[in-house]
Amino acid sequence: MKISDLLPGPDARISYDEFVAELFKLRSSLSSTVERRSASRYYVIGDIHGDLITFRRILERIGEIGEDEVLITLGDYGDRGPYQIETWTGISALKQVLRERYVPLRGNHEPDAASVPYPHDITDKLREKFGDERGEMAYAELFNTFQALPLVFLGNDFIALHGGFPIHPFSLDNENEVRRSAHEILWNDPFEDITVKWLTLNSKRFLIRGHEPAEGYKLNHDGLVITVFSRIGAPYFNRTAGMAVIEGENISFELFE
């Protein structure tokens, strides 16, 4: 099955009950703060922000996810884009089919109550689609889903997360400490000295993250940090979205205009 076929179309009629059911299925499939899996190939997609059209194009390029492959999305699924509800529905469908071969990481636009980003207009999208009362109820379900998403993925020789490393390094085997550091993981930008300490302590070669707009991708700190950005247009006005493909020690990038 082509994984792009799992996404709803931009004109999909998604009812309140269907949306809430998808969120419940997604939450039920998530159990770890830190995900780990060895694989022969990793596909890494950055911020989507409701850009369902580009998301579909990226998945079409991938085609299928093999048994020894993993798809990773780096968070920020809603806010700003026109197809936020459809994107979330697609994230759930991907997880139900791919199971452990898909890791939907949490971004800073999947906040807790203390760190709501601006704009956080998915609440408006939900009210427009489902009405005020059901829109608020749908957001409560979505908010609970935010809290269940994993914060970190550990690949063969890399760390994937949304923002950056916390100021004080620790072993990522300590999931309680990871949860306590969620705000920094989701909101921080990398600093080179901190990046080096984290990678050394956790025996990894590089960090791959989202969070910052880019023309598809960018490299920092002599390649120790890779930023991937996978949506196009306002309010960032970038012309190119990107995807990273990691195979052994090789990293390549696919670009979409």
PASEBA-1860 file (N, C-alpha, C; in nm, 3 decimals):
! residues 257
1> MKISDLLP> 0.083/-0.121/0.000/0.000/0.000/0.000/0.086/0.125/0.000 ~ 0.054/0.219/-0.087/0.122/0.349/-0.084/0.073/0.426/0.038 ~ 0.168/0.474/0.118/0.127/0.539/0.243/0.054/0.671/0.218 ~ 0.075/0.733/0.102/0.002/0.857/0.072/-0.147/0.831/0.063 ~ -0.187/0.706/0.031/-0.329/0.673/0.022/-0.398/0.674/0.158 ~ -0.319/0.675/0.266/-0.377/0.677/0.400/-0.425/0.816/0.441 ~ -0.379/0.918/0.372/-0.421/1.054/0.406/-0.559/1.083/0.348 ~ -0.642/1.156/0.422/-0.769/1.201/0.364/-0.744/1.308/0.258
9> GPDARISY> -0.839/1.328/0.171/-0.828/1.435/0.073/-0.858/1.569/0.136 ~ -0.821/1.678/0.070/-0.848/1.812/0.126/-0.998/1.842/0.140 ~ -1.081/1.771/0.065/-1.226/1.793/0.072/-1.297/1.684/0.152 ~ -1.222/1.607/0.228/-1.280/1.496/0.304/-1.383/1.548/0.404 ~ -1.492/1.478/0.416/-1.596/1.511/0.514/-1.571/1.430/0.640 ~ -1.505/1.492/0.736/-1.469/1.426/0.861/-1.565/1.475/0.969 ~ -1.642/1.385/1.024/-1.738/1.423/1.128/-1.668/1.436/1.263 ~ -1.737/1.497/1.356/-1.684/1.509/1.492/-1.655/1.371/1.550
17> DEFVAELF> -1.750/1.278/1.536/-1.731/1.144/1.591/-1.612/1.074/1.527 ~ -1.596/1.090/1.398/-1.482/1.027/1.329/-1.350/1.085/1.377 ~ -1.347/1.217/1.393/-1.223/1.282/1.435/-1.184/1.238/1.576 ~ -1.279/1.238/1.666/-1.251/1.199/1.804/-1.210/1.052/1.811 ~ -1.273/0.969/1.728/-1.236/0.827/1.727/-1.093/0.808/1.678 ~ -1.051/0.885/1.577/-0.914/0.876/1.528/-0.814/0.919/1.635 ~ -0.847/1.024/1.710/-0.757/1.068/1.816/-0.745/0.962/1.924 ~ -0.856/0.898/1.957/-0.851/0.792/2.058/-0.763/0.676/2.010
25> KLRSSLSS> -0.777/0.638/1.883/-0.694/0.529/1.829/-0.546/0.568/1.831 ~ -0.519/0.694/1.798/-0.381/0.739/1.799/-0.323/0.734/1.940 ~ -0.396/0.788/2.037/-0.347/0.785/2.176/-0.325/0.642/2.224 ~ -0.415/0.554/2.185/-0.406/0.415/2.231/-0.285/0.342/2.175 ~ -0.230/0.394/2.065/-0.114/0.329/2.002/0.018/0.384/2.052 ~ 0.013/0.483/2.142/0.134/0.549/2.192/0.158/0.510/2.337 ~ 0.285/0.479/2.370/0.311/0.435/2.508/0.442/0.487/2.565 ~ 0.534/0.535/2.480/0.668/0.571/2.529/0.699/0.718/2.505
33> TVERRSAS> 0.770/0.776/2.598/0.821/0.912/2.582/0.941/0.915/2.489 ~ 1.024/0.810/2.497/1.141/0.794/2.411/1.122/0.668/2.328 ~ 1.118/0.684/2.197/1.105/0.569/2.106/1.243/0.531/2.053 ~ 1.262/0.402/2.026/1.389/0.351/1.974/1.360/0.244/1.870 ~ 1.437/0.248/1.761/1.431/0.136/1.667/1.548/0.143/1.570 ~ 1.615/0.029/1.554/1.715/0.017/1.450/1.645/-0.010/1.318 ~ 1.701/0.044/1.209/1.640/0.027/1.077/1.745/0.044/0.970 ~ 1.716/-0.009/0.852/1.807/0.008/0.740/1.790/0.145/0.675
41> RYYVIGDI> 1.670/0.203/0.689/1.645/0.335/0.630/1.542/0.409/0.716 ~ 1.569/0.539/0.736/1.475/0.626/0.807/1.434/0.740/0.713 ~ 1.304/0.768/0.708/1.253/0.885/0.639/1.211/0.987/0.745 ~ 1.263/1.109/0.737/1.236/1.208/0.840/1.169/1.331/0.776 ~ 1.050/1.362/0.825/0.970/1.475/0.776/0.960/1.579/0.886 ~ 0.981/1.704/0.851/0.978/1.813/0.948/0.839/1.871/0.969 ~ 0.832/1.996/1.013/0.706/2.061/1.045/0.611/2.057/0.926 ~ 0.484/2.026/0.954/0.381/2.015/0.850/0.283/2.132/0.857
49> HGDLITFR> 0.240/2.169/0.975/0.152/2.284/0.996/0.031/2.285/0.902 ~ -0.036/2.172/0.892/-0.160/2.169/0.814/-0.143/2.176/0.664 ~ -0.022/2.162/0.613/0.002/2.163/0.469/-0.014/2.020/0.417 ~ -0.138/1.977/0.407/-0.169/1.841/0.367/-0.121/1.810/0.225 ~ -0.124/1.909/0.138/-0.088/1.888/-0.002/0.059/1.849/-0.014 ~ 0.147/1.925/0.053/0.290/1.892/0.049/0.318/1.762/0.123 ~ 0.251/1.740/0.234/0.266/1.616/0.310/0.235/1.496/0.219 ~ 0.127/1.505/0.143/0.092/1.396/0.052/0.201/1.377/-0.054
57> RILERIGE> 0.253/1.485/-0.109/0.358/1.474/-0.211/0.482/1.404/-0.155 ~ 0.516/1.435/-0.032/0.632/1.370/0.030/0.606/1.220/0.047 ~ 0.488/1.185/0.096/0.456/1.044/0.114/0.447/0.971/-0.019 ~ 0.399/1.039/-0.123/0.398/0.978/-0.257/0.539/0.945/-0.304 ~ 0.634/1.033/-0.273/0.773/1.010/-0.311/0.828/0.886/-0.238 ~ 0.790/0.869/-0.112/0.835/0.752/-0.035/0.775/0.624/-0.092 ~ 0.647/0.627/-0.122/0.579/0.509/-0.174/0.531/0.418/-0.064 ~ 0.616/0.325/-0.023/0.583/0.231/0.083/0.693/0.232/0.189
65> IGEDEVLI> 0.657/0.192/0.310/0.754/0.177/0.419/0.781/0.028/0.437 ~ 0.905/-0.013/0.412/0.940/-0.154/0.425/0.944/-0.199/0.570 ~ 0.955/-0.330/0.587/0.954/-0.387/0.722/1.075/-0.342/0.804 ~ 1.185/-0.306/0.738/1.305/-0.262/0.809/1.329/-0.112/0.789 ~ 1.221/-0.037/0.774/1.228/0.107/0.756/1.139/0.176/0.859 ~ 1.169/0.302/0.887/1.092/0.380/0.984/1.064/0.518/0.927 ~ 0.941/0.561/0.941/0.899/0.697/0.908/0.890/0.778/1.037 ~ 0.953/0.895/1.039/0.952/0.983/1.157/0.898/1.119/1.114
73> TLGDYGDR> 0.802/1.172/1.187/0.761/1.312/1.169/0.798/1.388/1.296 ~ 0.849/1.511/1.277/0.913/1.585/1.386/0.821/1.680/1.461 ~ 0.689/1.666/1.441/0.594/1.747/1.517/0.544/1.868/1.442 ~ 0.461/1.948/1.510/0.394/2.066/1.453/0.305/2.027/1.336 ~ 0.197/1.956/1.368/0.104/1.905/1.267/-0.006/2.005/1.235 ~ -0.043/2.086/1.332/-0.148/2.184/1.312/-0.097/2.326/1.324 ~ -0.191/2.420/1.329/-0.166/2.565/1.336/-0.113/2.617/1.202 ~ -0.172/2.726/1.159/-0.130/2.804/1.042/-0.181/2.750/0.908
81> GPYQIETW> -0.186/2.622/0.887/-0.222/2.569/0.755/-0.372/2.547/0.739 ~ -0.416/2.525/0.614/-0.559/2.512/0.587/-0.618/2.376/0.620 ~ -0.535/2.271/0.630/-0.588/2.134/0.644/-0.538/2.069/0.773 ~ -0.563/2.135/0.883/-0.511/2.087/1.011/-0.586/1.963/1.059 ~ -0.716/1.963/1.048/-0.797/1.849/1.092/-0.766/1.727/1.005 ~ -0.754/1.751/0.876/-0.722/1.642/0.783/-0.583/1.585/0.810 ~ -0.488/1.674/0.844/-0.353/1.628/0.875/-0.353/1.538/0.997 ~ -0.421/1.578/1.102/-0.427/1.496/1.223/-0.494/1.362/1.196
89> TGISALKQ> -0.598/1.363/1.114/-0.665/1.238/1.078/-0.568/1.146/1.005 ~ -0.486/1.204/0.916/-0.386/1.126/0.845/-0.277/1.071/0.935 ~ -0.235/1.151/1.033/-0.133/1.104/1.128/-0.183/0.979/1.200 ~ -0.308/0.981/1.242/-0.365/0.864/1.309/-0.370/0.744/1.215 ~ -0.414/0.765/1.092/-0.423/0.654/0.997/-0.286/0.592/0.970 ~ -0.184/0.675/0.955/-0.048/0.624/0.935/-0.004/0.536/1.052 ~ -0.033/0.582/1.173/0.008/0.506/1.291/-0.065/0.373/1.300 ~ -0.193/0.370/1.266/-0.270/0.246/1.275/-0.217/0.141/1.178
97> VLRERYVP> -0.173/0.183/1.062/-0.127/0.088/0.960/0.020/0.052/0.979 ~ 0.104/0.153/1.000/0.248/0.129/1.008/0.293/0.081/1.146 ~ 0.215/0.111/1.248/0.246/0.071/1.386/0.385/0.118/1.428 ~ 0.475/0.026/1.464/0.606/0.066/1.515/0.696/0.123/1.406 ~ 0.656/0.113/1.280/0.736/0.170/1.170/0.707/0.318/1.148 ~ 0.620/0.376/1.231/0.593/0.520/1.222/0.601/0.582/1.359 ~ 0.677/0.691/1.371/0.693/0.761/1.499/0.652/0.907/1.481 ~ 0.534/0.946/1.532/0.492/1.087/1.527/0.539/1.162/1.652
105> LRGNHEPD> 0.650/1.233/1.640/0.703/1.307/1.754/0.618/1.431/1.784 ~ 0.634/1.481/1.902/0.560/1.599/1.947/0.639/1.726/1.916 ~ 0.569/1.831/1.875/0.631/1.961/1.852/0.580/2.064/1.951 ~ 0.634/2.186/1.943/0.588/2.289/2.036/0.446/2.337/2.004 ~ 0.394/2.304/1.885/0.254/2.334/1.854/0.162/2.221/1.897 ~ 0.216/2.128/1.975/0.138/2.028/2.049/0.166/2.054/2.197 ~ 0.114/2.165/2.251/0.162/2.217/2.379/0.094/2.155/2.500 ~ 0.152/2.188/2.617/0.078/2.170/2.741/0.013/2.303/2.776
113> AASVPYPH> -0.057/2.307/2.887/-0.134/2.428/2.921/-0.045/2.547/2.951 ~ 0.080/2.524/2.989/0.168/2.632/3.030/0.248/2.694/2.915 ~ 0.241/2.635/2.795/0.328/2.684/2.687/0.256/2.684/2.553 ~ 0.139/2.742/2.549/0.060/2.746/2.426/0.125/2.844/2.327 ~ 0.153/2.801/2.205/0.219/2.889/2.108/0.121/2.989/2.048 ~ 0.176/3.088/1.979/0.094/3.182/1.904/0.140/3.183/1.759 ~ 0.050/3.170/1.661/-0.092/3.144/1.682/-0.117/2.996/1.712 ~ -0.227/2.969/1.779/-0.271/2.831/1.803/-0.412/2.821/1.746
121> DITDKLRE> -0.418/2.838/1.614/-0.548/2.856/1.550/-0.619/2.726/1.516 ~ -0.563/2.613/1.557/-0.637/2.489/1.537/-0.768/2.490/1.616 ~ -0.771/2.564/1.725/-0.897/2.577/1.800/-1.004/2.643/1.714 ~ -0.965/2.742/1.634/-1.060/2.808/1.544/-1.108/2.711/1.436 ~ -1.016/2.631/1.381/-1.051/2.535/1.278/-1.152/2.432/1.331 ~ -1.133/2.389/1.453/-1.224/2.291/1.512/-1.363/2.349/1.535 ~ -1.368/2.474/1.583/-1.499/2.537/1.603/-1.570/2.563/1.471 ~ -1.494/2.603/1.369/-1.554/2.626/1.238/-1.615/2.498/1.180
129> KFGDERGE> -1.548/2.387/1.202/-1.592/2.261/1.142/-1.701/2.192/1.222 ~ -1.689/2.195/1.354/-1.778/2.116/1.438/-1.876/2.199/1.520 ~ -1.866/2.333/1.515/-1.947/2.418/1.600/-1.876/2.448/1.730 ~ -1.921/2.551/1.801/-1.848/2.598/1.920/-1.835/2.489/2.027 ~ -1.947/2.427/2.064/-1.942/2.331/2.175/-1.861/2.207/2.138 ~ -1.892/2.148/2.023/-1.819/2.028/1.983/-1.674/2.061/1.944 ~ -1.651/2.183/1.896/-1.514/2.224/1.868/-1.430/2.226/1.993 ~ -1.486/2.278/2.103/-1.413/2.279/2.230/-1.390/2.137/2.280
137> MAYAELFN> -1.490/2.051/2.264/-1.474/1.912/2.306/-1.368/1.840/2.221 ~ -1.368/1.870/2.090/-1.267/1.809/2.003/-1.127/1.855/2.042 ~ -1.114/1.983/2.080/-0.982/2.031/2.120/-0.936/1.964/2.250 ~ -1.028/1.938/2.341/-0.991/1.869/2.465/-0.934/1.731/2.433 ~ -0.995/1.662/2.336/-0.943/1.531/2.295/-0.806/1.546/2.228 ~ -0.793/1.649/2.145/-0.666/1.672/2.077/-0.557/1.709/2.177 ~ -0.590/1.791/2.274/-0.494/1.830/2.377/-0.442/1.708/2.452 ~ -0.531/1.615/2.484/-0.488/1.491/2.550/-0.395/1.410/2.459
145> TFQALPLV> -0.419/1.418/2.330/-0.334/1.348/2.234/-0.195/1.410/2.231 ~ -0.189/1.543/2.238/-0.059/1.611/2.243/0.029/1.551/2.353 ~ -0.030/1.531/2.471/0.048/1.487/2.587/0.098/1.344/2.572 ~ 0.036/1.266/2.483/0.074/1.125/2.467/0.184/1.105/2.364 ~ 0.210/1.205/2.281/0.309/1.189/2.174/0.450/1.174/2.231 ~ 0.533/1.091/2.170/0.672/1.079/2.216/0.751/1.207/2.190 ~ 0.849/1.231/2.274/0.931/1.351/2.266/1.063/1.329/2.192 ~ 1.113/1.207/2.194/1.246/1.178/2.141/1.244/1.044/2.068
153> FLGNDFIA> 1.319/1.037/1.957/1.342/0.909/1.890/1.492/0.887/1.881 ~ 1.536/0.764/1.913/1.676/0.726/1.904/1.693/0.628/1.789 ~ 1.765/0.672/1.685/1.794/0.585/1.572/1.928/0.517/1.589 ~ 1.976/0.456/1.482/2.102/0.383/1.489/2.215/0.470/1.543 ~ 2.230/0.591/1.487/2.339/0.679/1.531/2.296/0.825/1.540 ~ 2.167/0.848/1.559/2.118/0.985/1.565/2.007/0.998/1.669 ~ 1.981/1.123/1.706/1.869/1.159/1.794/1.775/1.247/1.713 ~ 1.646/1.220/1.720/1.545/1.303/1.656/1.453/1.361/1.763
161> LHGGFPIH> 1.429/1.491/1.754/1.335/1.559/1.841/1.290/1.687/1.770 ~ 1.200/1.762/1.831/1.145/1.876/1.759/1.234/2.000/1.765 ~ 1.274/2.041/1.885/1.342/2.170/1.899/1.492/2.157/1.920 ~ 1.532/2.132/2.044/1.675/2.124/2.075/1.696/2.055/2.207 ~ 1.822/2.041/2.243/1.857/1.974/2.367/1.838/2.068/2.486 ~ 1.799/2.013/2.602/1.802/2.092/2.725/1.944/2.139/2.759 ~ 1.952/2.241/2.841/2.081/2.301/2.876/2.172/2.201/2.946 ~ 2.115/2.119/3.035/2.196/2.027/3.114/2.179/1.885/3.059
169> PFSLDNEN> 2.286/1.826/3.007/2.275/1.694/2.945/2.244/1.583/3.047 ~ 2.177/1.480/2.997/2.151/1.359/3.076/2.129/1.244/2.978 ~ 2.129/1.122/3.028/2.106/1.006/2.944/1.959/1.001/2.902 ~ 1.937/0.978/2.774/1.800/0.970/2.723/1.733/0.837/2.758 ~ 1.804/0.751/2.827/1.741/0.632/2.884/1.651/0.668/3.002 ~ 1.671/0.788/3.057/1.593/0.834/3.173/1.467/0.905/3.123 ~ 1.359/0.829/3.104/1.237/0.886/3.047/1.171/0.986/3.141 ~ 1.183/0.967/3.270/1.126/1.064/3.364/1.192/1.201/3.346
177> EVRRSAHE> 1.323/1.202/3.328/1.394/1.328/3.308/1.357/1.389/3.172 ~ 1.336/1.305/3.072/1.291/1.355/2.942/1.157/1.426/2.956 ~ 1.064/1.364/3.027/0.931/1.427/3.046/0.944/1.559/3.121 ~ 1.030/1.564/3.222/1.048/1.688/3.297/1.111/1.798/3.209 ~ 1.181/1.757/3.106/1.251/1.853/3.019/1.174/1.882/2.890 ~ 1.046/1.849/2.888/0.968/1.860/2.764/0.970/2.001/2.705 ~ 0.958/2.102/2.789/0.953/2.239/2.738/1.080/2.273/2.661 ~ 1.196/2.238/2.715/1.321/2.268/2.646/1.334/2.187/2.517
185> ILWNDPFE> 1.295/2.062/2.521/1.305/1.976/2.403/1.219/2.031/2.289 ~ 1.102/2.086/2.322/1.010/2.135/2.220/1.042/2.276/2.173 ~ 1.104/2.358/2.258/1.120/2.500/2.227/1.265/2.544/2.202 ~ 1.363/2.470/2.252/1.502/2.517/2.243/1.554/2.511/2.100 ~ 1.647/2.600/2.070/1.730/2.589/1.950/1.867/2.538/1.993 ~ 1.937/2.463/1.907/2.064/2.402/1.947/2.178/2.503/1.963 ~ 2.260/2.480/2.064/2.387/2.549/2.081/2.498/2.446/2.064 ~ 2.606/2.484/1.995/2.704/2.384/1.953/2.767/2.310/2.070
193> DITVKWLT> 2.806/2.384/2.175/2.873/2.315/2.286/2.779/2.218/2.355 ~ 2.652/2.257/2.368/2.553/2.169/2.431/2.525/2.048/2.342 ~ 2.516/2.071/2.211/2.494/1.961/2.117/2.604/1.856/2.129 ~ 2.729/1.900/2.132/2.842/1.807/2.141/2.833/1.725/2.269 ~ 2.800/1.789/2.380/2.790/1.717/2.508/2.680/1.611/2.502 ~ 2.564/1.647/2.447/2.452/1.553/2.439/2.486/1.434/2.351 ~ 2.542/1.460/2.235/2.573/1.352/2.142/2.679/1.259/2.200 ~ 2.777/1.315/2.268/2.882/1.234/2.329/2.825/1.147/2.440
201> LNSKRFLI> 2.745/1.208/2.529/2.688/1.135/2.642/2.599/1.021/2.596 ~ 2.524/1.043/2.487/2.427/0.943/2.442/2.478/0.859/2.324 ~ 2.608/0.874/2.293/2.675/0.791/2.191/2.605/0.796/2.056 ~ 2.573/0.919/2.011/2.510/0.939/1.881/2.592/1.036/1.797 ~ 2.571/1.030/1.665/2.655/1.106/1.572/2.599/1.243/1.539 ~ 2.465/1.257/1.533/2.406/1.386/1.498/2.263/1.396/1.550 ~ 2.214/1.520/1.552/2.076/1.552/1.588/2.000/1.591/1.463 ~ 1.878/1.539/1.447/1.789/1.585/1.340/1.663/1.639/1.404
209> RGHEPAEG> 1.624/1.758/1.363/1.516/1.830/1.432/1.439/1.917/1.333 ~ 1.327/1.974/1.381/1.245/2.064/1.300/1.250/2.204/1.360 ~ 1.131/2.261/1.381/1.113/2.383/1.461/1.146/2.513/1.389 ~ 1.250/2.516/1.308/1.291/2.639/1.240/1.259/2.633/1.091 ~ 1.198/2.738/1.036/1.174/2.742/0.891/1.305/2.733/0.813 ~ 1.300/2.664/0.701/1.417/2.650/0.614/1.367/2.618/0.474 ~ 1.453/2.636/0.378/1.420/2.594/0.241/1.444/2.444/0.228 ~ 1.361/2.371/0.298/1.368/2.225/0.297/1.452/2.168/0.409
217> YKLNHDGL> 1.576/2.213/0.418/1.664/2.165/0.525/1.782/2.262/0.538 ~ 1.853/2.250/0.649/1.978/2.323/0.667/2.066/2.247/0.765 ~ 2.196/2.271/0.756/2.295/2.207/0.843/2.359/2.312/0.932 ~ 2.382/2.276/1.057/2.451/2.363/1.152/2.556/2.283/1.227 ~ 2.648/2.356/1.289/2.750/2.296/1.375/2.828/2.187/1.302 ~ 2.873/2.222/1.180/2.954/2.128/1.101/2.884/1.995/1.078 ~ 2.751/2.002/1.058/2.674/1.882/1.027/2.626/1.805/1.147 ~ 2.656/1.851/1.268/2.606/1.782/1.387/2.457/1.803/1.407
225> VITVFSRI> 2.402/1.911/1.350/2.259/1.942/1.361/2.201/1.956/1.221 ~ 2.094/1.881/1.195/2.020/1.889/1.069/1.878/1.935/1.102 ~ 1.835/2.042/1.037/1.698/2.092/1.052/1.621/2.059/0.925 ~ 1.503/2.000/0.941/1.417/1.965/0.828/1.285/2.040/0.842 ~ 1.241/2.103/0.733/1.116/2.178/0.732/1.035/2.133/0.612 ~ 0.911/2.090/0.634/0.840/2.013/0.532/0.705/2.072/0.493 ~ 0.689/2.201/0.505/0.570/2.268/0.454/0.612/2.391/0.375 ~ 0.521/2.441/0.293/0.552/2.550/0.201/0.452/2.664/0.222
233> GAPYFNRT> 0.501/2.788/0.210/0.411/2.902/0.200/0.397/2.983/0.327 ~ 0.293/3.070/0.327/0.268/3.162/0.438/0.246/3.085/0.567 ~ 0.288/3.142/0.683/0.349/3.273/0.700/0.502/3.272/0.688 ~ 0.559/3.157/0.648/0.706/3.148/0.640/0.757/3.191/0.503 ~ 0.672/3.174/0.401/0.704/3.216/0.265/0.829/3.147/0.211 ~ 0.854/3.026/0.260/0.959/2.944/0.199/0.903/2.880/0.071 ~ 0.989/2.853/-0.023/0.947/2.798/-0.151/0.968/2.647/-0.161 ~ 1.039/2.590/-0.064/1.081/2.450/-0.076/1.059/2.377/0.056
241> AGMAVIEG> 1.000/2.259/0.048/0.988/2.169/0.162/1.090/2.057/0.146 ~ 1.125/1.993/0.257/1.228/1.890/0.249/1.195/1.765/0.329 ~ 1.267/1.659/0.298/1.264/1.533/0.372/1.406/1.479/0.375 ~ 1.447/1.424/0.489/1.577/1.360/0.501/1.561/1.209/0.493 ~ 1.656/1.145/0.429/1.660/0.999/0.421/1.794/0.954/0.477 ~ 1.789/0.872/0.581/1.909/0.827/0.650/1.926/0.678/0.624 ~ 2.037/0.640/0.562/2.070/0.500/0.535/2.213/0.475/0.581 ~ 2.228/0.403/0.690/2.362/0.380/0.745/2.426/0.513/0.780
249> ENISFELF> 2.545/0.538/0.728/2.614/0.664/0.755/2.580/0.771/0.652 ~ 2.496/0.741/0.556/2.463/0.834/0.449/2.332/0.908/0.478 ~ 2.332/1.037/0.451/2.213/1.120/0.466/2.190/1.192/0.334 ~ 2.070/1.180/0.280/2.033/1.251/0.159/1.906/1.330/0.183 ~ 1.876/1.423/0.092/1.760/1.510/0.110/1.677/1.513/-0.019 ~ 1.547/1.503/-0.001/1.453/1.518/-0.111/1.385/1.653/-0.095 ~ 1.374/1.731/-0.203/1.316/1.864/-0.198/1.188/1.870/-0.282 ~ 1.094/1.954/-0.237/0.963/1.967/-0.300/0.929/2.114/-0.314
257> E> 0.904/2.159/-0.435/0.873/2.300/-0.457/0.723/2.320/-0.480
END
